[in-house]
Amino acid sequence: RFVEIGKRDIYGDTKLGLYPFRQNLAFYGVDLGLMSLSHPGAVRELLATVYRLTAEGVLPMPESTHYPLAEAA
């Protein structure tokens, strides 16, 4: 299963190749901004769970890249 939470490909109507789905894969697109308006309690609970599991070390911290403030546009 794959859950897409990015908006660029969804709102850009990006094409998705179907070849990988021969292995019974599932793809879901979720707009968290829209979901936070329609189901704020569910989003709050989901994020709290992710934050807690990350703090407990169950989930890894996401990778991040830091840039000097002088490079900000």
TIVEXVO-50590 format. One record per residue: x, y, z of N, C-alpha, C in turn. Coordinates in steps of 0.001 Angstrom, whole numbers, padded with zeros to 6 digits, always signed. Each point is the difference from the previous one (the first is absolute). Layout:
BEGIN
XYZXYZXYZ
...
//
This chain:
BEGIN
+000840-001193+000000-000840+001193+000000+000871+001236+000000
-000476+001004-000706+000702+001276-000024-001027+001106+000169
+000237+000893+000938-000884+001140+000221+000762+001260-000369
-000474+000694-001012+000621+001244-000466-000618+001167+000754
+000833+000759+000722-000514+001173+000704+000511+001292-000615
+000826-000128-001037+000462+001193-000713-001078+000491-000944
+000003+001282-000280-001035+000573-000860+000469+000232-001431
+001298+000136-000205+000509+000396-001317-000448-000963-001101
+000213-001287+000187-000357-000968-001034-001503-000139-000167
-000731+000076+001097-001455-000159-000085-000629+001181-000717
+000309+001207+000444-000599+001180-000624+000635+000331-001349
+001185-000550-000264+000640+000170-001301-000451-001049-000999
-000895-000888+000423-000541-001062-000853+001118-000829-000629
+001010-000327+000804+001140-000777-000462-000431-001425-000337
+000567-000533-001045-000320-001367-000428+000669-001010+000927
-000679-001112+000213+000501-001061+000860+000033-001285-000812
+001181-000575-000168+000109-001265-000717-000663-001124+000784
-000663-000887-000695-000738-001075+000660+000788-001303+000117
+001167-000079-000615+000760-001248+000008+000260-000543+001408
+000390+000818+000985+000244-000541+001349-001240-000622+000647
-001186+000367-000454-001225-000504+000621-000286-001457-000345
+000805-000587-000862-000171-001420-000312+000268-000860+001234
+000637+000611+001010+000311-000717+001243-001042+000286+001083
-001213+000372-000416-001108+000262+000923+000302+001136+000971
+000559+001079-000519+000281+001177+000812-001238+000879+000106
+000002+000892+000979-001086+000972+000159+000617+001387+000134
-000638+000987-000602+000465+001385+000034-001161+000866+000451
+000233+000825+001009-001028+000895+000515+000547+001418+000020
-000784+000941-000440+000375+001404+000078-000838+000686+001062
+000650+000678+000940-000704+000660+001098+000473+001449+000095
-000935+000927-000027+000304+001420+000189-000199+000298+001484
+001099+000057+000750-000103+000209+001449-000597+001357+000348
+000233+001005-000844-000606+001311+000240-001511-000077-000064
-000512-000643-001035-001444-000171-000146-000552-000898+001103
+000733-001062+000308-000453-000916+001046-000032+000684+001362
+000931+000935+000242+000000+000704+001287-001220+000897+000146
-000581+000411-001118-001237+000785+000047-001223-000891+000152
-000004-001132-000702-001172-000875+000026-000010-000954+001189
+001176-000391+000489+000108-000947+001115+001114+000436+000960
-000135+001170+000632+001095+000512+000842+000372-000916+001162
-000957-000644+000597+000295-000899+001119+000826-001196-000433
-000322-000556-001162+000745-001156-000508+001437+000389-000326
+000192+001166-000624+001350+000456-000335+000791+000267+001275
-000619+000623+000975+000666+000271+001274+000460-001307+000647
-000879-001001+000007+000329-001291+000607+001120-000707-000770
-000066+000028-001328+001040-000635-000815+001360+000651+000220
+000033+001330-000015+001268+000697+000200+000546-000221+001405
-000869-000012+000989+000445-000255+001374+000621-001392+000106
-000596-000968-000692+000535-001364+000008+001371-000051-000665
+000136+000659-001140+001290+000023-000703+001060+000678+000859
-000344+001135+000610+000961+000708+000850+000420-000858+001189
-000961-000670+000616+000301-000840+001163+000903-001162-000394
-000338-000696-001095+000806-001142-000431+001403+000423-000420
+000122+001188-000559+001323+000516-000357+000798+000303+001265
-000633+000634+000969+000681+000324+001263+000429-001261+000741
-000790-001072-000119+000325-001265+000669+001042-000813-000765
+000364+000448-001196+000985-000726-000793-000577-001128-000823
-001319-000156+000017-000645-001044-000797+000077+000359-001481
-000228+001260-000309+000133+000506-001367+001281+000819-000088
+000702-000083-001131+001226+000797-000135-000322+001468-000242
+000927+000852+000398-000131+001424-000323+000134+000142-001513
-000813+000845-000625+000161+000199-001438+001339+000668-000296
+000557-000338-001153+001255+000628-000406-000254+001468-000297
+000990+000822+000280-000144+001428-000295+001335+000549-000472
-000073+001057-000769+001186+000697-000480-000080+001428+000492
+001069+000481+000594+000036+001361+000521+000829+000879-000927
-000481+001204-000237+000701+000967-000828+000212+001276+000810
+001089+000708-000249+000218+001274+000687-001103+001000-000354
-000377+000813+000945-001040+000995-000225+000357+000927-001155
+001266+000245-000194+000439+000882-001091-000362-000561-001374
-000240-001321-000092-000363-000612-001277-001505+000001-000244
-000773+000457+000961-001455+000022-000168-000383+001052-001037
-000994-000339-000786-000439+000946-001040-001110+000885+000502
//
